[in-house]
Amino acid sequence: MLLQQTLDKMRGMKMHQMARSLEERLSKADHQDLSVEEMIGLIVDDEFTARENARLEARLRGAKFKEKAACMEDIDYKANRGLKKQTMLELGQLKWVEKKQNIALTGPSGAGKSYLAQALGHRACRSGYRVIYVRLPKLLSALMQSRTDGTYANLLKRFEKANVLILDDLGISELRENERRDLLEMIEDRYDVGSTVITSQLAIKDWHAYFGGGRAADSLCDRLVHNCHRIELLAQADSQRKLRARLD
């Protein structure tokens, strides 16, 4: 009776894993001889692990990764695309997140930019950081819509709170004036607050022109490229073959 009351209280305090763990461990013969301290330690560890896993799952859901299984361990360094393993290992330590630095992954289509960005994002999620992945065209569309429905400030705040914001496909389409303005406002809000990872087929030297030139472009480039880790990828052999096949 006393045990059942204890289990009910645990569940009432939302310690569901601890309650399950206590029941399971008490039912096993090899746990009968554990001291009170040992039993408490085990069930607390089980509850802690369950909560950490739940938080991780929530962060992964909130990140909205396109590549659900992207991870640092599966990166292919044999492909001839100019990717240095040491560079990725260093970035995998996430010092750039702590220092609120940015990463720019540039190169042709098929070089693996998006996968690498999301692999870094997964590593950040697993280390407790809040990550958001979004394709830039979709982001700009959402910002424009939010101005219409009155949620613009809330949306900006959501992106500002992310420790890591992954902007995929910068340069895939031309920027309109209102899109440049929205992008600048968002990047300004995040400056020295969080890290931004950008993937683009455009070389960094072409970003200023893409942003329309002038002071707004100066500000965008300064905020994105300052303290930025640059990774310039080459086309992989299979991507080059597919491109030649389409051209033929």
C-alpha positions as CSV (number, residue, x, y, z in Angstrom):
1,M,0.0,0.0,0.0
2,L,2.8,2.4,0.9
3,L,4.6,1.6,-2.3
4,Q,1.5,2.3,-4.4
5,Q,1.1,5.7,-2.6
6,T,4.7,6.5,-3.4
7,L,4.2,5.6,-7.0
8,D,1.1,7.7,-7.3
9,K,2.9,10.7,-5.8
10,M,5.7,10.3,-8.2
11,R,3.3,10.3,-11.1
12,G,1.5,13.2,-9.6
13,M,4.8,15.1,-9.7
14,K,5.2,14.0,-13.3
15,M,8.1,11.7,-12.4
16,H,6.7,9.0,-14.6
17,Q,10.0,7.4,-15.6
18,M,11.1,7.3,-11.9
19,A,7.8,5.5,-11.0
20,R,8.3,3.0,-13.8
21,S,11.9,2.4,-12.9
22,L,11.1,1.9,-9.2
23,E,8.4,-0.7,-10.1
24,E,10.7,-2.5,-12.5
25,R,13.7,-2.6,-10.3
26,L,11.8,-3.8,-7.2
27,S,10.3,-6.7,-9.3
28,K,13.8,-7.9,-10.3
29,A,15.6,-10.3,-7.9
30,D,19.0,-8.9,-8.7
31,H,17.8,-5.5,-7.4
32,Q,16.4,-6.7,-4.1
33,D,19.7,-6.4,-2.2
34,L,20.4,-2.8,-3.2
35,S,20.8,-0.3,-0.5
36,V,18.3,2.6,-0.2
37,E,21.0,5.0,-1.5
38,E,21.8,2.8,-4.5
39,M,18.1,2.4,-5.4
40,I,17.5,6.1,-5.2
41,G,20.5,6.8,-7.3
42,L,19.4,4.4,-10.0
43,I,15.8,5.6,-10.3
44,V,16.9,9.3,-10.2
45,D,19.4,8.6,-13.0
46,D,16.6,6.9,-15.0
47,E,14.3,10.0,-14.5
48,F,17.1,12.4,-15.5
49,T,18.0,10.4,-18.6
50,A,14.3,10.3,-19.7
51,R,13.9,14.0,-19.2
52,E,17.1,14.8,-21.1
53,N,15.9,12.6,-24.0
54,A,12.6,14.3,-24.0
55,R,14.3,17.7,-24.2
56,L,16.5,16.5,-27.0
57,E,13.5,15.2,-29.0
58,A,11.7,18.5,-28.5
59,R,14.8,20.5,-29.7
60,L,15.1,18.2,-32.8
61,R,11.3,18.7,-33.6
62,G,11.6,22.4,-33.1
63,A,14.7,22.6,-35.4
64,K,12.6,21.2,-38.3
65,F,15.6,19.6,-40.0
66,K,15.1,18.4,-43.6
67,E,17.8,15.8,-43.2
68,K,16.5,14.0,-40.1
69,A,19.5,11.7,-39.9
70,A,22.3,14.1,-40.7
71,C,25.2,13.6,-38.3
72,M,28.9,14.5,-38.1
73,E,29.9,10.8,-37.9
74,D,28.4,10.1,-41.3
75,I,30.2,12.9,-43.2
76,D,32.1,11.6,-46.3
77,Y,35.6,13.0,-46.4
78,K,36.7,10.8,-49.2
79,A,34.7,12.7,-51.8
80,N,36.9,15.2,-53.7
81,R,35.1,18.3,-52.7
82,G,37.6,20.3,-50.8
83,L,36.3,19.4,-47.3
84,K,38.9,19.1,-44.6
85,K,38.1,16.7,-41.8
86,Q,40.1,18.7,-39.3
87,T,37.9,21.7,-40.0
88,M,34.7,19.8,-39.4
89,L,36.1,18.2,-36.2
90,E,37.0,21.6,-34.8
91,L,33.5,23.0,-35.8
92,G,32.0,19.9,-34.2
93,Q,33.3,21.1,-30.8
94,L,30.8,24.0,-31.1
95,K,33.2,26.7,-29.9
96,W,31.7,28.9,-32.7
97,V,28.3,28.6,-31.0
98,E,29.7,29.6,-27.7
99,K,31.4,32.6,-29.3
100,K,28.3,33.4,-31.4
101,Q,30.3,33.1,-34.7
102,N,28.8,32.3,-38.1
103,I,29.6,29.7,-40.7
104,A,29.3,30.1,-44.5
105,L,29.1,26.9,-46.6
106,T,29.5,27.8,-50.3
107,G,29.8,25.7,-53.4
108,P,27.8,24.3,-56.3
109,S,24.6,22.3,-56.1
110,G,25.2,18.7,-55.0
111,A,28.4,19.5,-53.0
112,G,26.6,18.6,-49.7
113,K,26.3,22.1,-48.1
114,S,22.9,21.5,-46.7
115,Y,23.8,18.1,-45.2
116,L,26.9,19.6,-43.5
117,A,25.0,22.5,-42.1
118,Q,22.3,20.2,-40.7
119,A,24.9,17.8,-39.3
120,L,26.3,20.7,-37.3
121,G,22.8,21.6,-36.3
122,H,22.2,18.1,-35.0
123,R,25.4,18.3,-33.0
124,A,24.3,21.6,-31.5
125,C,20.9,20.2,-30.6
126,R,22.5,17.2,-28.9
127,S,24.7,19.6,-26.9
128,G,21.6,21.5,-25.6
129,Y,21.5,24.4,-28.0
130,R,18.3,25.6,-29.6
131,V,18.5,25.3,-33.4
132,I,16.2,26.4,-36.3
133,Y,16.7,25.2,-39.9
134,V,14.9,27.0,-42.7
135,R,15.3,27.6,-46.4
136,L,15.8,31.3,-47.0
137,P,12.9,31.6,-49.6
138,K,10.5,30.0,-47.0
139,L,11.8,32.3,-44.3
140,L,11.3,35.4,-46.4
141,S,7.8,34.3,-47.3
142,A,7.0,33.7,-43.6
143,L,8.3,37.1,-42.7
144,M,6.2,38.8,-45.4
145,Q,3.1,36.9,-44.3
146,S,3.7,37.7,-40.7
147,R,3.5,41.5,-41.5
148,T,0.1,40.9,-42.9
149,D,-1.3,38.9,-39.9
150,G,0.4,40.9,-37.2
151,T,2.9,38.3,-36.0
152,Y,6.0,39.8,-37.4
153,A,7.5,40.8,-34.1
154,N,6.8,37.4,-32.6
155,L,8.4,35.7,-35.5
156,L,11.5,37.8,-35.3
157,K,11.8,37.1,-31.6
158,R,11.6,33.3,-32.3
159,F,14.5,33.5,-34.7
160,E,16.4,35.8,-32.4
161,K,16.2,33.3,-29.6
162,A,17.7,30.4,-31.6
163,N,21.3,29.7,-30.6
164,V,21.9,28.5,-34.1
165,L,19.9,29.6,-37.2
166,I,20.6,27.7,-40.4
167,L,19.6,29.6,-43.5
168,D,19.7,27.2,-46.4
169,D,19.9,28.3,-50.1
170,L,20.9,31.9,-49.9
171,G,20.9,33.3,-53.5
172,I,18.6,30.7,-55.0
173,S,16.2,33.5,-56.0
174,E,16.4,37.3,-56.4
175,L,15.7,39.5,-53.4
176,R,13.0,42.1,-53.5
177,E,13.4,45.3,-51.6
178,N,11.0,44.3,-48.8
179,E,12.8,41.0,-48.4
180,R,16.2,42.7,-48.1
181,R,14.7,44.9,-45.4
182,D,13.2,42.0,-43.5
183,L,16.4,39.9,-43.8
184,L,18.5,42.8,-42.5
185,E,16.3,43.4,-39.5
186,M,16.4,39.7,-38.6
187,I,20.2,39.5,-39.0
188,E,20.7,42.7,-37.0
189,D,18.6,41.3,-34.1
190,R,20.7,38.2,-34.0
191,Y,24.1,39.9,-34.2
192,D,26.2,39.0,-31.2
193,V,23.2,37.1,-29.9
194,G,23.4,33.8,-31.7
195,S,25.2,32.0,-34.6
196,T,24.0,31.8,-38.2
197,V,24.9,29.1,-40.6
198,I,24.4,30.0,-44.3
199,T,24.6,27.7,-47.3
200,S,24.8,29.3,-50.8
201,Q,25.8,28.5,-54.3
202,L,27.1,32.1,-54.5
203,A,30.7,32.8,-53.5
204,I,30.9,35.2,-50.5
205,K,32.4,37.9,-52.8
206,D,29.1,38.0,-54.7
207,W,26.9,38.4,-51.6
208,H,27.2,42.2,-51.6
209,A,25.8,42.5,-55.1
210,Y,23.1,39.9,-54.3
211,F,22.0,42.0,-51.3
212,G,21.5,44.9,-53.7
213,G,24.6,47.0,-52.9
214,G,24.6,50.1,-50.8
215,R,24.5,50.5,-47.1
216,A,22.0,47.7,-46.4
217,A,24.3,45.3,-48.3
218,D,27.3,46.6,-46.3
219,S,25.4,45.9,-43.0
220,L,24.3,42.4,-44.1
221,C,27.7,41.4,-45.2
222,D,29.4,42.8,-42.1
223,R,27.0,41.0,-39.8
224,L,27.2,37.7,-41.6
225,V,30.8,37.5,-42.7
226,H,32.4,39.1,-39.6
227,N,33.9,36.3,-37.5
228,C,32.7,33.8,-40.0
229,H,34.1,30.4,-40.6
230,R,34.2,29.8,-44.4
231,I,34.0,26.5,-46.1
232,E,34.2,26.5,-49.9
233,L,33.2,23.2,-51.4
234,L,33.8,21.8,-54.9
235,A,31.4,19.8,-57.0
236,Q,31.5,16.1,-56.2
237,A,32.3,13.8,-59.1
238,D,28.9,12.2,-59.3
239,S,27.2,15.7,-59.3
240,Q,29.5,16.7,-62.2
241,R,28.5,13.6,-64.1
242,K,24.8,14.2,-63.6
243,L,25.2,17.8,-64.7
244,R,27.0,16.8,-67.9
245,A,24.3,14.2,-68.5
246,R,21.6,16.9,-68.3
247,L,23.5,19.2,-70.6
248,D,24.0,16.4,-73.1
